[in-house]
Amino acid sequence: MTNQQGLDYTARPGSTVSGHELANQISQELRLGQEVEPSQATSAQVYKASAAVVRRQMVEAWQRGQSQMVQGHTRAVGYLSAEYLLGKQLPNALLNTGLEAPFQQAMQELGFEPDDIFAAEREPGLGNGGLGRLAACYIDSLSSEGVPAFGYGIRYQYGIFEQAFDQEGRQRELADTWLEEGEPWGFENFGRARRVSFGGSVVAEGDRRTWQPDWAVKAVPVDYMVPGYASGRVNTLRLWEAKAYQEFDLATFNQSDYIGAVVPKVKAETISKVLYPEDSTPQGKELRLEQQYFFVAASLADAIATFYPGEREPDLTTLPSKICFQLNDTHPVIGIPELMRLLMDEHGYGWDEAWSITTRVFNYTCHTLLPEALEEWPAQLIAHLLPRHWEIIQEIDRRFVADLQARQVSDEQIDRMRIVTKADQPKVRMAYLATVGGSYVNGVAELHSQLLKDVTLKDFSALFPEKFTNVTNGVTPRRFVRLANPRLSALISEGLGSDAWLSDLEQLKGLEALADDPSFVDKFIEVKRANKADFVAFAQRKYGFEIDPDTMFDSMIKRLHEYKRQSLKILAVIAQYAAVKSGQVDPRSLVPRTVIFGAKAAPGYAMAKETIQLINNVARVVNNDPQVAGALSVRFPWNYNIELAEHLIPATELDEQISQAGKEASGTGNMKFALNGSLTVGTLDGANVEIRSRVGADNFFLFGMQVEDVDRLYSEGYDPRAYYEADPRLKAAIDMVASGSFSEGERSTYRNLVEDWLSKDYFMTLADFSAYMDIQSEIDEAYRDQRGWARKAIINVANSGFFSSDRAVKDYLERIWHTGPQE
Ligand code: B1H
């Protein structure tokens, strides 16, 4: 049996193993690997044994894929990303390798509940949010499409912090100790370790310049298998771990300086110690630049060693036919001068040849529109840490400026476009370096790519229009529909007559006709009802929440950031509450809602943390007020992560995508919700625009200002206080916050927030408030017609097939990578 790419379905690794055989292998692994009798084993032990067995099932396909890649003629893809937000591995590996049913049988035979086994896995949270999850979706789709590919990144010892809330509702951050009991998926591949150097100086030897670094660390790859869904292909996710060459200094130790003896080890290991918890705003810290260079340098050297094995003088002019590298945002952009250095200093190529190779292998994806989020490194820092790279960057800049001059570009425009800014303390603009040093630049949704061309990278797109393209983001339907929502998946397969939609998501279109089939609508309603009941049980178990399943589940889950406007949502909740308290609204007239938030704030982001505190305290007050009981409740499960997303998204009925127009590059939660049958209330921002145009205006709750309105209001001079004065609902809500209703009478608790709303409100929350309140009544009315709502939700599912990461990866293959499945 073959699919469209001519790949062999029956080549699913492991698909020939029976449940009984799998049970035997797991028992064997428990006995020999962990020295425990299966009947005595804990869930954690069974999990570990299962992972080892499943991993072994994939080895053959993995090795086959590797050698086909090295010997074949298909250009591979190297995805360079500082983040991979993977989520749990076991259920995904079982699904993709066709071992789901055998595993169920095996667990039955051994007397374990699969869900208990899955629960024992700690999710690797090696990413902050959308950008890291996107990388995880793309490596899944690359394998599923049969494309030879590597994911390259960092194996942080501590991933995204674990979030807790204190008594006052404030966020507390705890270390994510995901590795404390080991982890069964990664294979430490010591044989492929690389030396990565830092510091020192550059010396001239004849006409050659060589870098003499003064310290180095050992980069050890930890390899994760990435099995494609039903493709038979298993790619590699290679995450680098930093180790010291000198683990321990015996001479120092012998002088009784026991701490001093391990200083080099600590310094080296710090590089891969912890993920920076920023999101959409970079941290200009030296350690972060060390992390970036560390993983990129190791990855480029690794790729060359992979494709030119054992060759002392490889012909690297063929590199662009072997592999291309995708720069996931600016974080890996130091790879451009690094490849130039490798080619010139280590392999003897001249500038022009090296530049020709480099610009053909790199491409850059930009994920932001916030100017403050574009990374700029102080030249001084680069010069200090990577002196040779600093020289190369200056030379790239010098040649680029000369090229602009030759094109008669004005001096003023040249200054705007320089890679190295002209200032006393110059900076290196990494987005510009990526644009100049690669072939293509893409944004992550139509609107975003357009704004990149019109605003952020305008000068570049005017001069080099052929470089600019769009690839709208996508999400993997395996994890986010099939695994997260098995009930809906079964219904879809029943409706479409097969499960082929899982590797060809546009087939969901076939459900559209069923939106008018009363029995299908009934089943769809039943699926949502059952998913809500599951979430209620999960939230009770995990958080101790008592959620009424007969309320509308209204969710807003994403990083906490001012531009995303969690403030708008909480102000609307407060306004509704205030209206009930003042007797203006009869709570029985409202559609009962459970408003659910999930959000982490960057630890140093004061305004975001104050918003978290406010949401928690609004929840405390509202949930304990009998006057609104049954009509309104607010829940804020802490530590939002992939697991929580997988439980909440299938149960959600209304999802909130309410960022200020022109600020959210794409969003991917919006896609996951639409695919799981929620309706969106949203602005015309990011991928919302494309979702709405696909599902139809009738099936999307649009509100608020558009990009042009925002621009106009800024230029006219925005006065948030005028909006506060004009809408009594808004005034009541803000007054309630300011007067201490959510801080036990203390008026200073939310002072920063209140002051910001009334005087700055950079993201125009107040200006969009009235429109947002007004659409709530429309939403309530639509929800009262449960069958009508379900119909709209089905139409959302049916028209969201475009948002598969398989489609996104195919767009990259066609528009940017110019390659395809392994031949
Ligand atoms: C996105 C980031 C990001 N954009 C800096 N930018 C980071 C920037 O650690 N840092 O310094 C981390 C993350 N993340 C998100 O990418 C966008 O905000 C979303 O709109 C988009 O959907 C997602 C994937 O493209």
Boltz pocket constraint, residues with backbone or C-beta under 6 A from the ligand:
constraints:
  - pocket:
      binder: B
      contacts: [[A, 128], [A, 130], [A, 131], [A, 134], [A, 276], [A, 277], [A, 278], [A, 279], [A, 280], [A, 281], [A, 282], [A, 283], [A, 329], [A, 366], [A, 367], [A, 368], [A, 373], [A, 444], [A, 473], [A, 663], [A, 664], [A, 665], [A, 666], [A, 667], [A, 668], [A, 686]]
      max_distance: 6.0
